[in-house]
Amino acid sequence: MFKIDLHVHSALGGDSNIEPDALVERARAVGLDAVCVTEHHSHALSAPFDEISRKSGFPIFRGMEYRAAEGHLLIFGVRAGRSDLFSGLPMQDAIDWVHTRGGVAVPAHPYQKDMVGGSLGDLVLALQGLHALEVANGSASTSDNRLALQAAAMLGLKGIGGSDAHGLLTVGQAYTLFPSPIRTEKELIEALRHGTYSAHFNHSA
């Protein structure tokens, strides 16, 4: 079995205090086999993790978290930034954009309210072409995660887990469990599209 925290932010993104060099040590300490760094609106910001992964021998994947008009979207397998995918597009348009470029788009914490009280909420039920929902988010409430899990069941989708860590001590509080090791981005995308996986919490992390 292979545990990946698919939603981590680092200090490179400007809103986390997780220093890149400390991430691998923490991830290993809490029993993770890999992490995916998902900085806001930028794939390029996490570029230093390629070298950290190479030197440490610890798989570090790179995605991004995008703010659509209705909520947040985790994007895997597409090297995008603000100049490629403008902030605030309708979520369905962003999903379609990602898929046409060979990536995977997963709505993040769909029932978690933002600072002004808005959330994607049940609008997630109308989205097309999804492979999964984030149903275990380490920073979301139990009720928000439960609603996301129910939505995934209604849509017949699999669920992913990620800590949404912005601090070192929360890395690994939620993760995605795959049946076999994943070593490359290509393998991750293939697994998210067609593989078997499940979302879990690690309350001891």
Secondary structure by P-SEA (a helix, b strand, c coil): cbbbccbbbccccccccccccaaaaaaaaacccbbbbbcccccccccaaaaaaaaacbbbbbbbbbbcccbbbbbcccccccccccccccaaaaaaaaaaacbbbbbccccccccccccccccccccccccccccccccccaaaaaaaaaaaaaacbbbbbbcccccccccccbbbbbccccccaaaaaaaaccccccccccccc
